[in-house]
Amino acid sequence: MSSASWLPALLRLLERRTGLVLRERNATLLEGAFVRLAAERGQGFGEVLDNAARLGENGTYRASPPIGPVRLLEFLRTHPQDKKWAALLEAAVVPGAHFYRVLPQMLALQANILPELLSRTAGPPRLWSAGCSSGEEVYTLAFLLEECAVQLGLMTGVQNSSVLGTDLSPHALALARVGRYGTWSFRGTPLAWQSRYFRALEGNPITGPQWEVLGQVRNQVKFELYNLVEPPSGALLEQKGQYDLILCRNVTIYFRPEVAQAVYRHLASRLSPGGYLMLGPSDPPPIALEGLEQKSAPGALYWQKPLKPLKLEPLKKVKPPLPLTPKVVSPIPFRPSLPQPERTSPPSSKDVTSPLERGLERLERGDASGALEPLRQAAYLDSQDAFVHFTLGRVWLALGRVAQARAALLYAQSLLAVFPPETPLNSAPELTALDLRHALERLLLKV
Ligand SMILES: C[S@@+](CC[C@H](N)C(=O)[O-])C[C@H]1O[C@@H](n2cnc3c(N)ncnc32)[C@H](O)[C@@H]1O
């Protein structure tokens, strides 16, 4: 039987189970693996010949004949969990990963997403690399998270954090768990990482030089088998909960567009409110994915799930001007060095409904818990607004959440760093960058 007759059926089976549409090289690898398997004897596939069938002409017993392509295909169809199917899968998957892959995305994680998550989420952020291959992406997330936490002085915020890596390939997951990598995995990686997070191993002529991820980092990551096209259902799925950041890079590029979109819908359902999804630059983008908003950083796109559906509150007729001296985190003045601004007319209805205004109003009334949700919304709406994160820091502080307060304040400080001192703040134009810097410095002494 020529491969022309069984190969399309094999490729269809593979696509149905994994989403993978194979291109030439991998189709050839799969074909080779299938031919080798088809040459194995039927006993290996559970075939039991009766004695009459095994009895050769000269009275000796013979081994069962090769299974052949037709029966092999049937066997694979009816035994989806068999290790022979798993072996074929390894020939089909496209491996390949390295640390710190795609610089603009790494910078967006470092500068925007991770500091914002550390500042906004109540516990350590939950991160998931879906389609993690041999684990480089997972360890990259663990390193980045640790570095952001150190920069923000927030190590307690990442203790007990864990990064999940999942893949379809048991072989890739086994490599990921071992955590040993050669020079090729380090291309484009910050130089300091190798000495900070790895120990050098004695190389051998086959592998070349190798480095092993330090045990303490390996303890912070978990790897699990997970098929994005046939995700586990029911209780198992529920148990896994929701994630603040999902990376699914260079996976859906091998899928048909409609399968890629179905995977995105599934991933979006696993995002926590305010959580982020990052795809590879060449992956098909999500189309009309309800509830996900596109965000960008220089050279990088990503998507965010709203914190909560933004509902406009009914307009109030008159809103009292906001007192600028905080009642909650006193004695630290909200605006320490400037005279109180004058409001000559009631604020517009737009002011009344902005999450920042609502948060401020509640904070000034002493209702810090009531202020938290609108301020987290405000931080979601503008993750680059220093004043918003400053105010969020005040709320966390008022709630006694010192680590979160510190993260939010330090993040606000890092956002402010690029502004000349006299720049008026976007969301509080009566304040300058310098005013806020001073207020931040004072507040930071408290945390
Ligand atoms: C090219 S690697 C990408 C690795 C990593 N995300 C990166 O960008 O460096 C693609 C990985 O996706 C995995 N994959 C393909 N189809 C999958 C599926 N249906 N479910 C889970 N993983 C899948 C493959 O096993 C492979 O390890």
The ligand as an SDF file (V2000), in Angstrom:
LIG
                    3D

 27 29  0  0  0  0  0  0  0  0999 V2000
    7.3060   25.8260   18.6490 C   0  0  0  0  0  0  0  0  0  0  0  0
    6.8960   25.2250   20.2200 S   0  0  0  0  0  0  0  0  0  0  0  0
    6.6410   26.7470   21.0980 C   0  0  0  0  0  0  0  0  0  0  0  0
    7.2940   26.7730   22.4400 C   0  0  0  0  0  0  0  0  0  0  0  0
    7.1700   28.0760   23.2090 C   0  0  0  0  0  0  0  0  0  0  0  0
    5.7870   28.4430   23.3970 N   0  0  0  0  0  0  0  0  0  0  0  0
    7.9170   29.1940   22.5460 C   0  0  0  0  0  0  0  0  0  0  0  0
    7.2980   30.0270   21.8610 O   0  0  0  0  0  0  0  0  0  0  0  0
    9.1370   29.2460   22.6900 O   0  0  0  0  0  0  0  0  0  0  0  0
    5.2360   24.6440   19.9840 C   0  0  0  0  0  0  0  0  0  0  0  0
    4.7670   23.6970   21.0750 C   0  0  0  0  0  0  0  0  0  0  0  0
    3.3480   23.6050   21.0070 O   0  0  0  0  0  0  0  0  0  0  0  0
    2.9750   22.2920   21.3890 C   0  0  0  0  0  0  0  0  0  0  0  0
    1.6230   21.9840   20.9040 N   0  0  0  0  0  0  0  0  0  0  0  0
    1.2130   21.8090   19.6270 C   0  0  0  0  0  0  0  0  0  0  0  0
   -0.0900   21.4840   19.5940 N   0  0  0  0  0  0  0  0  0  0  0  0
   -0.5180   21.4910   20.8860 C   0  0  0  0  0  0  0  0  0  0  0  0
   -1.7720   21.2270   21.4930 C   0  0  0  0  0  0  0  0  0  0  0  0
   -2.8650   20.8710   20.7880 N   0  0  0  0  0  0  0  0  0  0  0  0
   -1.8490   21.3060   22.8340 N   0  0  0  0  0  0  0  0  0  0  0  0
   -0.7580   21.6250   23.5750 C   0  0  0  0  0  0  0  0  0  0  0  0
    0.4400   21.8730   23.0490 N   0  0  0  0  0  0  0  0  0  0  0  0
    0.5750   21.8090   21.7120 C   0  0  0  0  0  0  0  0  0  0  0  0
    4.0410   21.4320   20.7540 C   0  0  0  0  0  0  0  0  0  0  0  0
    4.1340   20.1730   21.3910 O   0  0  0  0  0  0  0  0  0  0  0  0
    5.3050   22.2860   20.9170 C   0  0  0  0  0  0  0  0  0  0  0  0
    6.0150   21.9140   22.0530 O   0  0  0  0  0  0  0  0  0  0  0  0
  1  2  1  0
  2  3  1  0
  2 10  1  0
  3  4  1  0
  4  5  1  0
  5  6  1  0
  5  7  1  0
  7  8  2  0
  7  9  1  0
 10 11  1  0
 11 12  1  0
 11 26  1  0
 12 13  1  0
 13 14  1  0
 13 24  1  0
 14 15  1  0
 14 23  1  0
 15 16  2  0
 16 17  1  0
 17 18  1  0
 17 23  2  0
 18 19  1  0
 18 20  2  0
 20 21  1  0
 21 22  2  0
 22 23  1  0
 24 25  1  0
 24 26  1  0
 26 27  1  0
M  CHG  2   2   1   9  -1
M  END
$$$$
